[in-house]
């Protein structure tokens, strides 16, 4: 099959690897044919020839390429639970909007949940209005951690944990936008940490 286009074979090979990374499966012969504007029988002949040349494995309809061994597809599931105010303590009800899949290679095993950041008080920490924050379910924050905090009245906010004040012995929740809220602090008598921010997913646009 010398008439086969070698550049097209390379493109097909790359497409299969990219498709696998996006869908956790290899494309069907029909999907390959549609992608490259050819008949399904032609796509199948290309796969047979590529198998013969050692470019991929295509046996009994089962397809695999070398890139698949380099692609890590492990995921952890994290619910998106509405928004968290980056401002004064407010009341928020938990609302599961959807469940998102996070690659463990980047985020780790979890468990996690996600929240929309609302407000501008965490801008100095790289968290802007509309960003998604990934929250690990840890409840024992260290000074400097970004926390999802709730007080004894059930109000919550996203702030930096500043430790316990020596003056009034209350937990300090620090605003992180000096330009707008210079040195502003929320003092909480009985702090409840609902999680610690581990990652920020920036809003598009």
BELRA-V428834 format. One record per pair of residues at least 24 apart in sequence whose C-alpha atoms are under 6 Angstrom apart, sorted by the first residue. I is the first residue (numbers start at 0). GAP is how many residues later the second one is. If there is no record, write none. Layout:
# BELRA-V428834
<<I & GAP> <I & GAP>>
This chain:
# BELRA-V428834
<<16 & 50> <73 & 29> <73 & 30> <74 & 26> <74 & 27> <74 & 28> <74 & 29> <75 & 25> <75 & 26> <76 & 24> <77 & 34> <77 & 35> <78 & 34> <79 & 34> <79 & 35> <80 & 34> <81 & 33> <82 & 32> <82 & 33> <82 & 34> <83 & 33> <83 & 34> <84 & 33> <84 & 72> <85 & 32> <85 & 33> <85 & 35> <85 & 71> <85 & 72> <86 & 34> <88 & 66> <88 & 67> <88 & 68> <89 & 65> <89 & 66> <90 & 64> <111 & 24> <120 & 54> <120 & 55> <120 & 56> <121 & 54> <121 & 55> <122 & 54> <123 & 52> <123 & 53> <129 & 73> <130 & 70> <130 & 71> <130 & 72> <131 & 68> <131 & 69> <132 & 66> <132 & 67> <133 & 63> <133 & 64> <133 & 65> <134 & 60> <134 & 61> <134 & 62> <134 & 63> <135 & 59> <135 & 60> <136 & 58> <137 & 57> <137 & 58> <138 & 54> <138 & 55> <138 & 56> <145 & 50> <145 & 51> <146 & 48> <146 & 49> <147 & 45> <147 & 46> <147 & 47> <148 & 43> <148 & 44> <148 & 45> <149 & 42> <150 & 39> <150 & 40> <150 & 41> <151 & 38>>
